[in-house]
């Protein structure tokens, strides 16, 4: 089909924190969807040049994202009239309500502003005064109600949209982000073997070491390492940290800086590892858990936000209490000592990612949802 005969859909994609990987995945996959003419508008977090000197614009991400989104949508619509919009997240969407009312729009989000406020301390975020928060709530409520449909990354997020903003659950679809599993699957599936005497590698991937519990992991790792040495455990261990943070040298700890999302170097690091651990304090649904699951690693994390929807305790991994060094050390020791447990959890994690967190399948589901949203408007022309 020629571009003029398929719906022209604008994709406004926030690029901050974990949304960068999601935006990159969509930017790679959407051009392959021939049933739509997808035009991509990245909304970057960074601000520089003259814009960095503008009051409010330089300090308020919602304003900056909204202004950039509005300008970009206007330009896309001028090049060829848009049939629909997809806006991820509600941050750039909230100031685009005039476009949302004009065009069939799907708004996508990983957490509501109210849910983000609950996690905000770990992001350096503090809610404003009551009047500001009320205005923010009303603006986000209007945005979500005016959207033709809402996509949430998790059931946790969907519940937040329904309970916090009164949106009809029937207009909300849970479509998680994910990975292209074939990029992350090891060439040779992991097997159970007597790995007595080998090094068991624990992997952590996260730019913000503190928010994602890296300090708790370092303490738990040291406790396990010392215990293995004292009790003559069957294996030795290493902790591999892929992070942008500065980490003090410590026995058994290897730091990897500068690894890019979806890079072969990062994928190879997953394949060389045996356990994935992210004892995070502040996250919604970390993309790295999908990556680790696809690489067939057992997952260790905390039960915050939507994480239990991928880290199913005793099935795909182990859930540990927040900031509990001793509990994390016990969980890690159980996985270090038991290759059959690692294999069982890792196999189940890979199966779950293949079924629910496949970015290729989920992108097609997004496109089908957008086509269903767009068709009535095109028919009415």
C-alpha positions, 0 to 999 in steps of 0.5 A, a space after each residue: 500500500 502507498 503511504 497515502 492509503 494507510 493511516 498517518 499516525 504520529 508517535 510522540 515518544 518521551 525519552 527520559 530514564 527507562 523510556 529511552 529504551 522503550 522509545 528506541 524499541 518502538 523507533 526500530 519496530 514501527 517502521 516495519 508495520 506496513 499497515 500504518 504510516 508511522 511518523 516518530 517524534 522523540 521528546 528528549 529530556 535534555 535542554 541546552 542552548 538558549 532554551 536552557 536559560 528560559 524560566 520554567 521551560 528549563 526547570 519544568 519537565 512537564 512544560 518542556 515536554 508539552 511544548 515540544 510535543 505540541 510543536 512537533 504534532 503541529 509540524 507532523 499534521 502540516 506535512 500530512 494530516 494525522 489520522 491518530 496520535 499515540 503519546 507516551 507518556 502522559 507527561 508530554 500529553 497533558 499539555 496537548 489536550 487540544 490535539 487529543 480532542 481533535 484527533 483520536 489519541 491513545 495515551 500510554 503511561 508507566 505510572 500515573 502522577 499520583 503513583 509517581 508521587 508515592 515513589 517520588 522521593 527516590 527520584 528526587 521529586 516532591 509534590 507541590 502545594 495542595 493548590 498546584 497538586 489539585 490543578 495537576 490532578 485536574 489536567 491529567 484527569 482531563 487528558 486521560 478522559 479525553 483520550 480515545 484509549 489509554 495504554 498502561 504498562 502494568 495492571 498496577 498502572 491501570 488500577 491507578 488510572 481507574 482509582 485515581 482518575 476515574 477512567 472507565 477500565 474498559 478504555 484501558 488496555 495493559 500492553 507492557 513494554 519489552 524486548 525482542 526476545 531473539 536478540 537476548 536469547 543465548 545461542 545455547 540454552 542454559 542447562 542444569 549441571 553440577 557447577 561445584 567450584 565455578 564462579 557464579 556471576 550476579 548481574 545488576 544493570 542500572 544507571 542510578 545505583 542508589 535508587 535501584 538499591 545497588 548499595 543494598 546489593 553491595 552489602 548483601 553480596 559482601 555478606 554472601 562472599 564472606 559466608 562462602 569463604 567461612 563455610 567452604 561453600 561450593 562456589 565463589 561469586 562475582 558481582 557485575 555492575 553495569 552502571 554509570 555510577 562511581 563504585 568504590 573498589 571491592 573484592 569480587 566486584 566488577 564495574 562496567 561503564 558505558 554499555 549502551 542499551 541493546 548493545 552486543 556488549 550488554 547482551 553478552 554480559 547477560 549471557 555470561 551471568 547466572 543471576 539478575 538482581 535489582 533490589 530497587 527502591 523506585 521503579 515502575 516496570 524496569 526494562 532490564 527485568 525483561 532483558 534478564 528474563 529473555 536471557 534466561 536469568 532468575 530474577 531477584 527484586 522488590 515488590 514495588 509498583 508493577 515488578 511482581 507482574 514479571 518477578 513472580 516470587 518462586 516462579 520466575 524469581 525471588 522477591 525480597 523486602 525493601 532495604 533488607 540486606 539479610 533477606 537479599 543475602 539469603 535469596 542470593 545464597 540460595 541461588 548460588 548454591 542451587 543450580 536447579 533453582 536457578 534453572 527452574 526460575 530462569 526457564 520460567 522467566 524466559 517463558 514469561 517474557 516470550 509470552 507477555 514482554 515480547 516488544 515485537 508482538 506488543 508493538 503489533 498489538 499497539 498498532 492494531 489498537 490504533 487502527 481500531 481507534 482510527 478507522 471510525 474517524 477515517 470512515 467519517 471523513 
